Amino acid sequence: MTGPGDGTGPGPGGRAGGGSGLWAALGGLTTRGRSFLAAGIAATVCSYVLGQADLLRVGLLLAVLPLLCVVVLHRTHHRVTGSRRLTPARIPVTADARVQLRIDNVSRLPTSLLMLQDRVPYVLGPRPRFVLDRIEPGGRREVSYRVRSDLRGRYPLGPLQLRLTDPFGMCELTRGFSAYDTLTVVPHTEPLPPVRPGGAGPGHGDGLRRSPALAGEDDVIPRGYRHGDDLRRVHWRSTARLGELMVRREEQPRRARCTVLLDTRRTAYEGAGPGAPFEWAVSGAASVAVHLLEQGFSVRLLTDTGSAAPGPDGRAASPHHPAEAAGLVLETLAEVEHSEGTCLSPALAALHGGEGLLVAFLGGLDEEQTGLAARMRGRGAAVAFVLDPAAWRGAPGPRARAAAEQRLQVLREAGWTALPAGPGVSLPELWQLAGGPGPAAPAPFSGPSGAGTAGGRP
């Protein structure tokens, strides 16, 4: 919720002082006011030419009325405060957020008719406008509207504007507050089945390490007895062999680690908009990251540029607050854009053969980039979802399908679980395939009609 903004004068932005303010107020004449003024001047000139005194009085009336409205509206002093409440401040794409506006009259005089307008980016919908009746001293008015977006990103809401008008509609003056809010639209996430790709998971796989702790599972390596150790932890076999009291070392597993790699190269994707392949990859990376955080993983988000976000080391894990870590990842992905790079070598250098599960969302790959992607696999399980631009353009020909299958085969020979991802593909189904048993590899998609249908298990 933004802090209140207030002002004195004909609106919340402060009173315009001096002659220049009055001249500026003349710019607020409406079409009706300008028409009255022009008609009055024309009638006055005609009365002088024709010598008609009655026409002169009509002309003066028509010309003075809009000018009088400008002066009265300019000298009207209002002191109001405005605030905005955004609920919630973070939404997924296609979801709605509610914006509540509140105007308080903190002066001793009632306000005139007010028109309330909030500045909203066009992607969130039409600009909301409200007409507020006279607000009594100490009174308030509350209005609300909803916004939604099909495109992820961070969008400013505001500043709030108030428009004053006279009873005749001759003049309108606009004043604005300075405060604004930010709406974060994060990628859509899908619930994934609780499978373990490559056998990775808490307590399993190469992503697991162990460290000494006060409590945990037993380790087969004993240590010497220390004062205060529980006698129930005495390892009698080692005690008899070494001739001194030995206890079982107590350890507990660390959190399994995972790296989610998102290929953002502009040359690797085609098209734009909610249904573009890049947006599918961003949504997929968000779904996998949130799912693994819920499963107890320590997740690192990496892009093809080699930059890890969020955090200095890219780790978005919080042992006690996985929801906060998931929110941090989603907010990062809400702003991710295409990179101008054309090579995956920075990502390869950032991975440098690390341990743990690796899940990659890759765009179009040529022979060189396929070789680099194959070398990214470290000592843990690796899953790649490959988005072929030819499949997203339409039904690919036999040569394009053969080239796509060859690239997938190169990744599989390097130890990857490589799966094709086409338009309309279901990420939960692909995730199920990535964690399912069986030596067979899924067949490449054949276009929109058969997109995302795997012909076997990896």
Secondary structure, 3 states (H helix, E strand, C coil): CCCCEEEEECCCCCCCCHHHHHHHHHCCECHHHHHHHHHHHHHHHHHHHHCCHHHHHHHHHHHHHHHHHHHHHHCCCEEEEEEEEEECCEEECCCEEEEEEEEEECCCCCCCCEEEEECCCHHHCCCCEEEECCCCCCCEEEEEEEEECCCCEEEEECCEEEEEECCCCCEEEEEECCCCEEEEEECCCCCCCCCCHHHCECCECCCCCEEEEEEEEEEEEEEECCCCCCHHHECHHHHHHHCCCEEEEEEEECCCEEEEEECCEHHHCCCCCCCCHHHHHHHHHHHHHHHHHHCCCEEEEEECCCCEECCCCCECCCCCCHHHHHHHHHHHHHCCCCECCCCCHHHHHHHCCCCCEEEEEECCCCHHHHHHHHCCCCCCCEEEEECCHHHHHCCCCHHHHHHHHHHHHHHHHCCCEEEECCCCCCHHHHHHHHHCCCCCCCCCCCCHHHCCCCCCCC
